[in-house]
Amino acid sequence: MQKYTERLRGLMRDSDISTVEELSEKININLDTLYKYFYGARLPSVENLVSLADFFGCSTDYILGLTDSVWCEVSDIRKPFIENYITLLNLNNTNNYKVCNDTGISRARVYYWQKGAVPQVQTLIVLAKYFDTSIDYLVGRSDRV
């Protein structure tokens, strides 16, 4: 969490944004919600994480402190999470049952993904590590597996 909050502060500084209030206005994320992110009280929602990455022109993985590479090749067409998840299952010759057993993610959550739900950021972090891919790929920002 500490790296995540440091990254947000650094990105603001690099973008010449001096206050959380100013950032809130620029990206249309609730001020109270942003303060929780900046003080490490919670991780952003997937939507807000993508908004932050889009605004700062960096990868979601960089914001979360999962990589030191700021760069992300953003796709023009963003596929839904479930399509990329199924691609990863196929590429890794695995299935939902094995993913659940190996990661501790409940089968009920996987069921909701198949109905169109997107995992929470903490679950995306687990999946990205498991499949050795980026969160940007999982959420459809990047085509690079």
DSSP file with accessible surface (Angstrom, degrees, kcal/mol):
  #  RESIDUE AA STRUCTURE BP1 BP2  ACC     N-H-->O    O-->H-N    N-H-->O    O-->H-N    TCO  KAPPA ALPHA  PHI   PSI    X-CA   Y-CA   Z-CA
    1    1 A M     >        0   0  110      0, 0.0     4,-2.2     0, 0.0     5,-0.2   0.000 360.0 360.0 360.0 -35.3    0.0    0.0    0.0
    2    2 A Q  H  >  +     0   0  141      1,-0.2     4,-2.4     2,-0.2     5,-0.2   0.924 360.0  48.4 -63.4 -43.4    2.8    2.4    0.8
    3    3 A K  H  > S+     0   0   94      1,-0.2     4,-2.5     2,-0.2    -1,-0.2   0.899 109.5  54.6 -62.7 -38.7    4.3    2.1   -2.7
    4    4 A Y  H  > S+     0   0    3     60,-0.3     4,-2.1     2,-0.2    -2,-0.2   0.938 110.3  44.0 -61.0 -47.1    0.8    2.7   -4.2
    5    5 A T  H  X S+     0   0   17     -4,-2.2     4,-2.2     1,-0.2    -1,-0.2   0.895 112.9  52.6 -68.6 -36.1    0.3    6.0   -2.3
    6    6 A E  H  X S+     0   0  102     -4,-2.4     4,-2.6    -5,-0.2    -1,-0.2   0.900 108.3  51.5 -63.1 -40.5    3.8    7.1   -3.1
    7    7 A R  H  X S+     0   0   26     -4,-2.5     4,-2.7    56,-0.2     5,-0.2   0.920 108.7  50.0 -63.9 -43.9    3.2    6.5   -6.8
    8    8 A L  H  X S+     0   0    0     -4,-2.1     4,-2.2    55,-0.2    -2,-0.2   0.937 112.4  47.2 -60.4 -44.6    0.0    8.5   -6.7
    9    9 A R  H  X S+     0   0  105     -4,-2.2     4,-2.5     1,-0.2    -1,-0.2   0.913 113.1  49.1 -63.6 -41.8    1.7   11.4   -5.1
   10   10 A G  H  X S+     0   0   11     -4,-2.6     4,-2.9     2,-0.2    -2,-0.2   0.898 109.9  50.7 -65.0 -41.2    4.6   11.2   -7.6
   11   11 A L  H  X S+     0   0   11     -4,-2.7     4,-1.3     2,-0.2    -1,-0.2   0.900 110.9  49.3 -64.6 -39.2    2.3   11.1  -10.5
   12   12 A M  H  <>S+     0   0   13     -4,-2.2     5,-2.7    -5,-0.2     3,-0.4   0.942 111.9  48.2 -62.8 -46.5    0.5   14.2   -9.2
   13   13 A R  H ><5S+     0   0  167     -4,-2.5     3,-1.7     1,-0.2    -2,-0.2   0.930 110.9  50.6 -60.5 -45.2    3.8   16.0   -8.7
   14   14 A D  H 3<5S+     0   0  120     -4,-2.9    -1,-0.2     1,-0.3    -2,-0.2   0.755 111.5  49.2 -64.8 -24.6    5.0   15.1  -12.2
   15   15 A S  T 3<5S-     0   0   52     -4,-1.3    -1,-0.3    -3,-0.4    -2,-0.2   0.266 114.6-116.6 -96.6   8.1    1.7   16.3  -13.7
   16   16 A D  T < 5 +     0   0  144     -3,-1.7     2,-0.6     1,-0.2    -3,-0.2   0.851  65.7 145.4  58.0  37.9    1.9   19.6  -11.8
   17   17 A I      < -     0   0    8     -5,-2.7    -1,-0.2    -6,-0.1    -2,-0.2  -0.939  26.9-174.7-104.8 118.8   -1.2   18.9   -9.8
   18   18 A S        +     0   0  101     -2,-0.6     2,-0.3    -3,-0.1    -1,-0.1   0.707  58.4  36.3 -92.9 -20.7   -0.8   20.3   -6.3
   19   19 A T     >  -     0   0   57      1,-0.1     4,-1.9    -7,-0.1     5,-0.1  -0.944  68.1-127.7-134.4 156.4   -3.9   19.2   -4.5
   20   20 A V  H  > S+     0   0   16     -2,-0.3     4,-2.8     1,-0.2     5,-0.2   0.854 112.9  60.1 -64.8 -33.6   -6.1   16.1   -4.3
   21   21 A E  H  > S+     0   0   75      1,-0.2     4,-2.0     2,-0.2    -1,-0.2   0.914 103.8  49.3 -60.2 -43.6   -9.0   18.6   -4.8
   22   22 A E  H  > S+     0   0   55      2,-0.2     4,-2.1     1,-0.2    -1,-0.2   0.922 111.7  48.3 -63.3 -44.0   -7.5   19.6   -8.2
   23   23 A L  H  X S+     0   0    0     -4,-1.9     4,-2.4     1,-0.2     5,-0.3   0.925 108.0  55.8 -62.1 -42.3   -7.1   16.0   -9.2
   24   24 A S  H  X>S+     0   0   19     -4,-2.8     4,-1.3     1,-0.2     5,-0.9   0.908 109.5  46.2 -56.2 -43.5  -10.7   15.2   -8.2
   25   25 A E  H  <5S+     0   0  161     -4,-2.0    -1,-0.2     1,-0.2    -2,-0.2   0.893 112.6  50.2 -67.2 -39.0  -12.0   17.9  -10.5
   26   26 A K  H  <5S+     0   0  117     -4,-2.1    -2,-0.2     1,-0.2    -1,-0.2   0.839 123.6  26.9 -71.5 -34.8   -9.8   16.9  -13.4
   27   27 A I  H  <5S-     0   0   22     -4,-2.4    -1,-0.2    -5,-0.1    -2,-0.2   0.406 100.9-123.3-112.4   1.2  -10.7   13.2  -13.4
   28   28 A N  T  <5 +     0   0  152     -4,-1.3     2,-0.4    -5,-0.3    -3,-0.2   0.910  59.1 143.1  59.3  46.9  -14.2   13.3  -11.8
   29   29 A I      < -     0   0    6     -5,-0.9    -1,-0.2    -6,-0.2    -2,-0.1  -0.977  61.8 -95.6-114.6 134.2  -13.5   11.0   -8.9
   30   30 A N     >  -     0   0   95     -2,-0.4     4,-2.4     1,-0.1     5,-0.2  -0.158  28.9-131.7 -48.5 134.2  -15.2   11.9   -5.6
   31   31 A L  H  > S+     0   0   54      1,-0.2     4,-2.5     2,-0.2     5,-0.2   0.900 105.5  50.9 -59.4 -46.2  -12.8   13.8   -3.3
   32   32 A D  H  > S+     0   0  108      1,-0.2     4,-1.8     2,-0.2    -1,-0.2   0.900 110.4  50.9 -60.3 -38.9  -13.5   11.7   -0.2
   33   33 A T  H  > S+     0   0   26      2,-0.2     4,-1.7     1,-0.2    -2,-0.2   0.935 109.5  49.9 -64.3 -44.9  -12.7    8.6   -2.3
   34   34 A L  H  X S+     0   0    0     -4,-2.4     4,-2.6     1,-0.2    -2,-0.2   0.901 106.7  55.1 -61.6 -41.1   -9.5   10.0   -3.6
   35   35 A Y  H  X S+     0   0   64     -4,-2.5     4,-1.9     1,-0.2     6,-0.3   0.905 104.8  53.9 -59.9 -38.5   -8.4   10.9    0.0
   36   36 A K  H  <>S+     0   0   98     -4,-1.8     5,-2.2     1,-0.2     6,-1.2   0.886 110.2  47.7 -62.9 -37.5   -8.9    7.3    1.0
   37   37 A Y  H ><5S+     0   0    0     -4,-1.7     3,-1.2     3,-0.2    -2,-0.2   0.935 111.8  49.4 -66.1 -45.4   -6.6    6.2   -1.9
   38   38 A F  H 3<5S+     0   0    2     -4,-2.6    -2,-0.2     1,-0.3    -1,-0.2   0.753 113.4  45.6 -70.2 -24.7   -4.0    8.8   -1.0
   39   39 A Y  T 3<5S-     0   0  164     -4,-1.9    -1,-0.3    -5,-0.2    -2,-0.2   0.307 113.6-115.2-100.5   9.4   -3.9    7.8    2.7
   40   40 A G  T < 5S+     0   0   23     -3,-1.2    -3,-0.2     2,-0.2    -4,-0.1   0.693  76.1 130.8  71.5  19.3   -3.8    4.1    1.9
   41   41 A A  S   <S-     0   0   74     -5,-2.2     2,-0.3    -6,-0.3    -4,-0.2   0.757  77.5  -6.0 -76.5 -23.8   -7.2    3.4    3.5
   42   42 A R        -     0   0  100     -6,-1.2    -1,-0.2    -9,-0.1    -2,-0.2  -0.984  69.2-107.4-163.9 158.4   -8.3    1.5    0.4
   43   43 A L        -     0   0   39     -2,-0.3    78,-0.1     1,-0.1    -6,-0.1  -0.579  48.5-100.0 -82.0 154.9   -7.5    0.5   -3.1
   44   44 A P        -     0   0    4      0, 0.0    77,-0.4     0, 0.0    -1,-0.1  -0.284  36.2-102.8 -71.4 159.3   -9.3    2.1   -6.0
   45   45 A S     >  -     0   0   38      1,-0.1     4,-2.8    75,-0.1     5,-0.2  -0.341  39.1-105.1 -67.0 163.7  -12.2    0.5   -7.7
   46   46 A V  H  > S+     0   0   16      1,-0.2     4,-2.6     2,-0.2     5,-0.2   0.933 122.5  52.1 -59.5 -42.7  -11.3   -0.9  -11.1
   47   47 A E  H  > S+     0   0  125      1,-0.2     4,-2.2     2,-0.2    -1,-0.2   0.918 112.7  43.7 -61.4 -44.1  -13.0    1.9  -12.8
   48   48 A N  H  > S+     0   0   34      2,-0.2     4,-2.6     1,-0.2    -1,-0.2   0.871 111.3  54.4 -71.3 -35.2  -11.2    4.6  -10.8
   49   49 A L  H  X S+     0   0    1     -4,-2.8     4,-2.6     2,-0.2    -2,-0.2   0.940 110.9  46.0 -61.8 -45.5   -7.8    2.7  -11.2
   50   50 A V  H  X S+     0   0   23     -4,-2.6     4,-3.1    -5,-0.2     5,-0.2   0.915 111.4  52.5 -64.5 -40.5   -8.3    2.8  -15.0
   51   51 A S  H  X S+     0   0   46     -4,-2.2     4,-2.5    -5,-0.2    -2,-0.2   0.918 110.8  47.4 -60.8 -43.4   -9.3    6.5  -14.9
   52   52 A L  H  X S+     0   0    0     -4,-2.6     4,-2.8     2,-0.2     5,-0.2   0.936 113.8  47.0 -63.4 -46.1   -6.2    7.3  -12.9
   53   53 A A  H  X>S+     0   0    0     -4,-2.6     5,-1.9     1,-0.2     4,-1.2   0.912 113.5  48.4 -64.4 -41.9   -4.0    5.3  -15.3
   54   54 A D  H  <5S+     0   0   68     -4,-3.1    -1,-0.2     3,-0.2    -2,-0.2   0.927 113.5  47.5 -62.3 -44.9   -5.6    6.9  -18.4
   55   55 A F  H  <5S+     0   0   79     -4,-2.5    -2,-0.2    -5,-0.2    -1,-0.2   0.931 118.5  38.8 -63.4 -46.0   -5.3   10.4  -16.9
   56   56 A F  H  <5S-     0   0   24     -4,-2.8    -1,-0.2    -5,-0.2    -2,-0.2   0.560 106.1-126.1 -83.6  -9.0   -1.6   10.0  -15.9
   57   57 A G  T  <5S+     0   0   58     -4,-1.2     2,-0.2     1,-0.2    -3,-0.2   0.912  70.2 110.3  67.3  42.2   -0.7    8.0  -19.1
   58   58 A C  S   <S-     0   0    1     -5,-1.9    -1,-0.2    -6,-0.2    13,-0.2  -0.789  72.1 -81.2-136.2 180.0    0.8    5.1  -17.2
   59   59 A S     >  -     0   0    5     11,-1.6     4,-1.8    -2,-0.2     5,-0.1  -0.534  26.6-130.1 -85.5 151.8    0.0    1.5  -16.5
   60   60 A T  H  > S+     0   0    0      1,-0.2     4,-2.2     2,-0.2     6,-0.2   0.867 111.6  58.6 -63.3 -35.4   -2.3    0.4  -13.7
   61   61 A D  H  4>S+     0   0   15      1,-0.2     5,-2.7     2,-0.2     6,-0.9   0.866 103.6  51.6 -63.8 -35.7    0.5   -2.0  -12.6
   62   62 A Y  H >45S+     0   0   39      4,-0.2     3,-1.4     3,-0.2    -1,-0.2   0.945 108.2  50.8 -65.1 -47.9    2.8    1.0  -12.1
   63   63 A I  H 3<5S+     0   0    0     -4,-1.8   -55,-0.2     1,-0.3   -56,-0.2   0.915 111.6  48.2 -56.3 -42.1    0.2    2.9  -10.0
   64   64 A L  T 3<5S-     0   0   16     -4,-2.2   -60,-0.3    -5,-0.1    -1,-0.3   0.542 115.5-115.2 -79.2  -5.4   -0.3   -0.2   -7.8
   65   65 A G  T < 5S+     0   0   16     -3,-1.4    -3,-0.2    -4,-0.5    -2,-0.1   0.690  81.0 123.3  81.0  19.7    3.5   -0.6   -7.4
   66   66 A L  S   <S+     0   0   64     -5,-2.7     2,-0.3    -6,-0.2    -4,-0.2   0.643  78.2  17.7 -87.5 -16.8    3.6   -4.0   -9.2
   67   67 A T        -     0   0   52     -6,-0.9    -2,-0.2    -5,-0.1    -1,-0.1  -0.977  60.6-139.7-147.4 157.5    6.1   -2.8  -11.7
   68   68 A D  S    S+     0   0  116     -2,-0.3     2,-0.6    -3,-0.1    -6,-0.1   0.449  76.9 102.0 -95.7  -3.1    8.6    0.0  -12.1
   69   69 A S        -     0   0   59      1,-0.2   -10,-0.2     2,-0.1    -7,-0.2  -0.730  51.3-170.2 -85.0 120.9    7.7    0.5  -15.7
   70   70 A V        +     0   0   65     -2,-0.6   -11,-1.6   -12,-0.1    -8,-0.2   0.830  56.5  99.7 -75.2 -31.0    5.4    3.4  -16.2
   71   71 A W        +     0   0  154    -13,-0.2     2,-0.3    -9,-0.1   -13,-0.1  -0.178  43.8 173.5 -67.8 144.3    4.8    2.6  -19.9
   72   72 A C        -     0   0   22    -15,-0.2     2,-1.1   -13,-0.1    -2,-0.0  -0.951  30.9-134.9-149.5 128.2    1.6    0.8  -21.1
   73   73 A E        -     0   0   86     -2,-0.3    70,-0.4    71,-0.0     2,-0.4  -0.747  31.7-151.8 -82.6 101.8    0.6    0.1  -24.6
   74   74 A V        -     0   0   59     -2,-1.1    68,-0.3    68,-0.1     2,-0.2  -0.628   6.8-132.1 -83.6 131.5   -3.0    1.1  -24.4
   75   75 A S        -     0   0   16     66,-3.6     3,-0.1    -2,-0.4    -1,-0.1  -0.526   3.8-141.1 -81.4 144.7   -5.4   -0.7  -26.8
   76   76 A D  S    S+     0   0  167     -2,-0.2     2,-0.6     1,-0.2    -1,-0.1   0.834  95.9  49.7 -70.5 -33.4   -7.9    1.3  -28.9
   77   77 A I  S    S-     0   0  133     64,-0.0     2,-0.7    -3,-0.0    -1,-0.2  -0.936  80.3-152.1-110.6 121.1  -10.5   -1.5  -28.4
   78   78 A R        -     0   0  102     -2,-0.6    63,-0.1    -3,-0.1    62,-0.1  -0.840   8.7-151.0-100.1 113.8  -10.9   -2.6  -24.8
   79   79 A K        -     0   0   83     -2,-0.7    63,-0.1    61,-0.4    -4,-0.0  -0.503  27.8 -99.9 -76.7 150.7  -12.1   -6.1  -24.4
   80   80 A P    >>  -     0   0   68      0, 0.0     4,-1.4     0, 0.0     3,-0.8  -0.340  33.4-110.2 -67.3 153.3  -14.1   -7.1  -21.4
   81   81 A F  H 3> S+     0   0    7      1,-0.2     4,-2.7     2,-0.2     3,-0.2   0.883 114.7  58.9 -48.4 -48.1  -12.3   -8.8  -18.5
   82   82 A I  H 3> S+     0   0   35      1,-0.2     4,-2.5     2,-0.2    -1,-0.2   0.859 102.0  53.8 -60.3 -35.2  -14.0  -12.2  -19.1
   83   83 A E  H <> S+     0   0   96     -3,-0.8     4,-2.1     2,-0.2    -1,-0.2   0.932 112.6  43.0 -64.0 -44.6  -12.6  -12.4  -22.7
   84   84 A N  H  X S+     0   0    1     -4,-1.4     4,-2.3    54,-0.2    -2,-0.2   0.877 112.3  53.9 -69.7 -36.0   -9.1  -11.8  -21.5
   85   85 A Y  H  X S+     0   0    1     -4,-2.7     4,-2.4    53,-0.2    -2,-0.2   0.942 109.5  47.4 -61.9 -46.1   -9.5  -14.2  -18.6
   86   86 A I  H  X S+     0   0   77     -4,-2.5     4,-2.5     1,-0.2    -2,-0.2   0.906 109.7  53.9 -63.4 -39.9  -10.7  -17.0  -20.9
   87   87 A T  H  X S+     0   0   52     -4,-2.1     4,-3.0     1,-0.2    -1,-0.2   0.931 109.0  48.9 -58.7 -43.6   -7.8  -16.3  -23.2
   88   88 A L  H  X S+     0   0    0     -4,-2.3     4,-2.0     2,-0.2    -2,-0.2   0.893 108.4  53.4 -65.2 -38.7   -5.4  -16.7  -20.2
   89   89 A L  H  <>S+     0   0   14     -4,-2.4     5,-2.4     1,-0.2    -1,-0.2   0.946 113.4  43.7 -57.8 -47.3   -7.1  -20.0  -19.2
   90   90 A N  H ><5S+     0   0  121     -4,-2.5     3,-1.2     1,-0.2    -2,-0.2   0.919 112.7  50.3 -66.0 -45.1   -6.6  -21.3  -22.7
   91   91 A L  H 3<5S+     0   0  111     -4,-3.0    -1,-0.2     1,-0.3    -2,-0.2   0.826 116.5  42.4 -62.5 -31.9   -3.0  -20.0  -23.1
   92   92 A N  T 3<5S-     0   0   81     -4,-2.0    -1,-0.3    -5,-0.2    -2,-0.2   0.316 106.7-127.1 -97.5   5.7   -2.1  -21.6  -19.7
   93   93 A N  T < 5 +     0   0  155     -3,-1.2     2,-0.2    -4,-0.2    -3,-0.2   0.915  68.9 118.9  48.9  51.9   -4.0  -24.8  -20.4
   94   94 A T      < -     0   0   24     -5,-2.4     2,-0.3    -6,-0.1    -1,-0.2  -0.718  50.3-139.0-133.9-175.6   -5.9  -24.5  -17.2
   95   95 A N     >  -     0   0   84     -2,-0.2     4,-2.3    -3,-0.1     5,-0.2  -0.897  34.4 -94.6-144.1 172.2   -9.5  -24.1  -16.0
   96   96 A N  H  > S+     0   0   40     -2,-0.3     4,-2.8     1,-0.2     5,-0.2   0.874 119.7  57.0 -57.9 -41.3  -11.6  -22.3  -13.4
   97   97 A Y  H  > S+     0   0  136      1,-0.2     4,-2.4     2,-0.2    -1,-0.2   0.937 109.8  43.8 -58.4 -46.7  -11.4  -25.1  -10.9
   98   98 A K  H  > S+     0   0  100      2,-0.2     4,-2.9     1,-0.2     5,-0.2   0.911 112.2  52.7 -68.0 -40.9   -7.6  -25.1  -10.9
   99   99 A V  H  X S+     0   0    0     -4,-2.3     4,-2.2     1,-0.2     6,-0.4   0.941 111.2  47.6 -59.0 -45.4   -7.4  -21.3  -10.7
  100  100 A C  H  X S+     0   0    7     -4,-2.8     4,-2.2     1,-0.2     5,-0.2   0.925 114.3  46.1 -62.2 -45.1   -9.7  -21.3   -7.7
  101  101 A N  H  < S+     0   0   94     -4,-2.4    -1,-0.2    -5,-0.2    -2,-0.2   0.902 116.7  44.1 -64.5 -41.1   -7.7  -24.1   -6.0
  102  102 A D  H  < S+     0   0   80     -4,-2.9    -1,-0.2    -5,-0.2    -2,-0.2   0.787 125.6  29.6 -75.9 -29.1   -4.4  -22.4   -6.7
  103  103 A T  H  < S-     0   0   33     -4,-2.2    -2,-0.2    -5,-0.2    -3,-0.2   0.618  97.0-122.0-107.4 -18.2   -5.3  -18.9   -5.7
  104  104 A G     <  +     0   0   67     -4,-2.2     2,-0.3     1,-0.3    -4,-0.1   0.535  60.5 147.0  83.6   5.8   -8.0  -19.3   -3.1
  105  105 A I        -     0   0   11     -6,-0.4    -1,-0.3    -5,-0.2    -2,-0.2  -0.595  52.5-113.0 -74.4 135.8  -10.5  -17.3   -5.2
  106  106 A S     >  -     0   0   55     -2,-0.3     4,-1.5     1,-0.1     3,-0.3  -0.333   9.1-128.5 -72.9 150.7  -14.0  -18.6   -4.6
  107  107 A R  H  > S+     0   0  167      1,-0.2     4,-2.3     2,-0.2    -1,-0.1   0.816 109.3  63.2 -66.3 -28.0  -15.9  -20.4   -7.4
  108  108 A A  H  > S+     0   0   56      1,-0.2     4,-2.0     2,-0.2    -1,-0.2   0.904 100.9  51.1 -63.4 -40.0  -18.8  -18.0   -6.7
  109  109 A R  H  > S+     0   0  115     -3,-0.3     4,-1.9     2,-0.2    -1,-0.2   0.924 109.0  50.1 -62.9 -43.8  -16.6  -15.1   -7.8
  110  110 A V  H  X S+     0   0    5     -4,-1.5     4,-1.9     1,-0.2    -1,-0.2   0.904 107.2  55.4 -61.9 -38.4  -15.6  -16.8  -11.0
  111  111 A Y  H  X S+     0   0  121     -4,-2.3     4,-0.8     1,-0.2    -1,-0.2   0.924 106.7  49.9 -59.5 -43.6  -19.3  -17.5  -11.7
  112  112 A Y  H  <>S+     0   0  141     -4,-2.0     5,-2.5     1,-0.2     3,-0.5   0.852 105.6  57.0 -65.7 -34.1  -20.0  -13.7  -11.3
  113  113 A W  H ><5S+     0   0    7     -4,-1.9     3,-2.0     1,-0.2    -1,-0.2   0.918 102.7  54.7 -61.4 -40.5  -17.2  -13.0  -13.8
  114  114 A Q  H 3<5S+     0   0  102     -4,-1.9    -1,-0.2     1,-0.3    -2,-0.2   0.738 105.1  54.6 -66.8 -19.3  -18.9  -15.2  -16.3
  115  115 A K  T 3<5S-     0   0  142     -4,-0.8    -1,-0.3    -3,-0.5    -2,-0.2   0.340 133.7 -88.3 -93.2   3.2  -22.0  -13.1  -15.9
  116  116 A G  T < 5S+     0   0   57     -3,-2.0    -3,-0.2     1,-0.3    -2,-0.1   0.366  81.1 137.4 110.8  -5.3  -20.1   -9.9  -16.6
  117  117 A A      < -     0   0   47     -5,-2.5    -1,-0.3    -6,-0.1   -35,-0.1  -0.406  45.2-138.1 -72.6 152.2  -18.8   -8.8  -13.2
  118  118 A V        -     0   0   63     -2,-0.1   -72,-0.1   -37,-0.1    21,-0.0  -0.926  24.6-112.5-108.9 135.5  -15.2   -7.5  -13.0
  119  119 A P        -     0   0    6      0, 0.0   -73,-0.1     0, 0.0     2,-0.0  -0.197  35.7 -99.1 -61.4 158.4  -13.1   -8.6  -10.1
  120  120 A Q     >  -     0   0  139      1,-0.1     4,-2.4   -75,-0.1     3,-0.4  -0.317  39.4-101.5 -70.8 162.3  -12.0   -6.2   -7.4
  121  121 A V  H  > S+     0   0    4    -77,-0.4     4,-2.4     1,-0.2     5,-0.2   0.891 121.7  55.6 -56.6 -42.4   -8.5   -4.8   -7.7
  122  122 A Q  H  > S+     0   0  106      1,-0.2     4,-1.7     2,-0.2    -1,-0.2   0.909 110.1  46.1 -60.1 -38.7   -7.1   -7.1   -5.0
  123  123 A T  H  > S+     0   0    9     -3,-0.4     4,-2.7     2,-0.2    -1,-0.2   0.889 109.0  55.3 -70.9 -37.4   -8.3  -10.1   -6.9
  124  124 A L  H  X S+     0   0    0     -4,-2.4     4,-2.9     2,-0.2    -2,-0.2   0.890 105.0  53.9 -61.6 -37.0   -6.9   -8.7  -10.2
  125  125 A I  H  X S+     0   0   16     -4,-2.4     4,-2.2     2,-0.2    -1,-0.2   0.936 109.4  47.8 -61.9 -44.5   -3.5   -8.5   -8.4
  126  126 A V  H  X S+     0   0   51     -4,-1.7     4,-2.5     1,-0.2    -2,-0.2   0.937 114.1  46.5 -61.5 -46.0   -3.8  -12.2   -7.5
  127  127 A L  H  X S+     0   0    0     -4,-2.7     4,-2.9     2,-0.2    -2,-0.2   0.898 109.5  53.8 -65.4 -40.5   -4.8  -13.1  -11.1
  128  128 A A  H  X>S+     0   0    5     -4,-2.9     5,-2.3     1,-0.2     4,-0.7   0.923 112.7  43.9 -61.6 -42.0   -2.0  -11.0  -12.6
  129  129 A K  H  <5S+     0   0  147     -4,-2.2     3,-0.4     3,-0.2    -2,-0.2   0.921 113.7  51.2 -67.4 -42.4    0.6  -12.7  -10.5
  130  130 A Y  H  <5S+     0   0   74     -4,-2.5    -2,-0.2     1,-0.2    -1,-0.2   0.921 120.3  33.2 -61.9 -45.4   -0.9  -16.2  -11.1
  131  131 A F  H  <5S-     0   0   10     -4,-2.9    -1,-0.2    -5,-0.2    -2,-0.2   0.434 106.0-124.9 -92.1   0.0   -1.0  -15.8  -14.9
  132  132 A D  T  <5S+     0   0  147     -4,-0.7     2,-0.2    -3,-0.4    -3,-0.2   0.958  71.4 116.2  52.7  54.7    2.2  -13.6  -15.1
  133  133 A T      < -     0   0   18     -5,-2.3     2,-0.3    -6,-0.2    -1,-0.2  -0.770  66.5 -90.2-136.7-177.5    0.4  -10.9  -16.9
  134  134 A S     >  -     0   0   30     10,-0.4     4,-2.0    11,-0.3     3,-0.1  -0.671  20.4-128.0 -99.6 157.2   -0.5   -7.2  -16.3
  135  135 A I  H  > S+     0   0    0     -2,-0.3     4,-2.7     1,-0.2     6,-0.3   0.871 112.1  63.6 -66.7 -33.1   -3.6   -5.8  -14.7
  136  136 A D  H  4>S+     0   0    3      1,-0.2     5,-2.1     2,-0.2     6,-1.5   0.893 104.7  45.5 -58.1 -39.9   -3.8   -3.6  -17.8
  137  137 A Y  H >45S+     0   0    6      4,-0.2     3,-1.3     3,-0.2    -1,-0.2   0.947 111.2  52.6 -67.4 -45.8   -4.3   -6.8  -19.9
  138  138 A L  H 3<5S+     0   0    0     -4,-2.0   -54,-0.2     1,-0.3   -53,-0.2   0.885 113.0  43.1 -58.8 -40.2   -6.9   -8.2  -17.5
  139  139 A V  T 3<5S-     0   0   23     -4,-2.7    -1,-0.3    -5,-0.1   -58,-0.2   0.427 118.3-109.2 -89.9   2.4   -9.0   -5.1  -17.6
  140  140 A G  T < 5S+     0   0    1     -3,-1.3   -61,-0.4    -4,-0.4    -3,-0.2   0.575  85.7 118.3  88.5   8.3   -8.7   -4.7  -21.3
  141  141 A R  S   <S+     0   0    4     -5,-2.1   -66,-3.6    -6,-0.3     2,-0.3   0.762  79.2  33.9 -75.5 -26.1   -6.5   -1.6  -21.5
  142  142 A S        -     0   0    5     -6,-1.5    -2,-0.2   -68,-0.3   -68,-0.1  -0.969  59.0-152.7-132.2 147.9   -3.7   -3.5  -23.2
  143  143 A D        +     0   0   89    -70,-0.4     2,-0.7    -2,-0.3   -69,-0.1   0.505  69.0 105.9 -90.3  -9.1   -3.6   -6.3  -25.8
  144  144 A R              0   0  143    -71,-0.3   -10,-0.4     1,-0.2    -7,-0.1  -0.655 360.0 360.0 -80.9 114.4   -0.1   -7.5  -24.5
  145  145 A V              0   0   85     -2,-0.7   -11,-0.3   -12,-0.1    -1,-0.2   0.892 360.0 360.0 -70.6 360.0   -0.4  -10.7  -22.5
